[in-house]
Amino acid sequence: MPFTEKRITTSAGSSVFRRHTKPQEFVCDRDLLPRTAKIVVRWTTPEGTERTICNSCYGFLMSQP
């Protein structure tokens, strides 16, 4: 399997947390920085917009009340 997946729903929206076996290149839609990482998060905002975010932004969103 190329990745493992975990789904989470909070007040910040719902997230699909994926850990890939090989690093993935992407641009984080939240902080707009280019990233290369094994962890990529697909975040759906409370408004319904779907975005790809990095693990750092995911951690920030999870720490919010």
RAVENNOR-V789892 format. One record per pair of residues at least 4 apart in sequence whose C-alpha atoms are under 6 Angstrom apart, sorted by the first residue. I is the first residue (numbers start at 0). J is the second residue. Records with the same first field share a line. If there is no record, write none. Layout:
I = J ; J
This chain:
1 = 19 ; 20
2 = 18 ; 19 ; 20
3 = 17 ; 18
4 = 16 ; 17
5 = 15 ; 16
6 = 14 ; 15
7 = 13 ; 14
8 = 12 ; 13
12 = 43 ; 44 ; 45
13 = 42 ; 43
14 = 41 ; 42
15 = 40 ; 41
16 = 40
17 = 38 ; 39 ; 40
18 = 37 ; 38
19 = 37
21 = 37
22 = 35 ; 36 ; 37
23 = 35 ; 36 ; 37
24 = 34 ; 35
25 = 33 ; 34
26 = 31 ; 32 ; 33 ; 34
27 = 31 ; 32 ; 51 ; 52 ; 53
28 = 50 ; 51 ; 52
39 = 53
40 = 51 ; 52
41 = 50 ; 51
42 = 49 ; 50
43 = 47 ; 48 ; 49
44 = 48
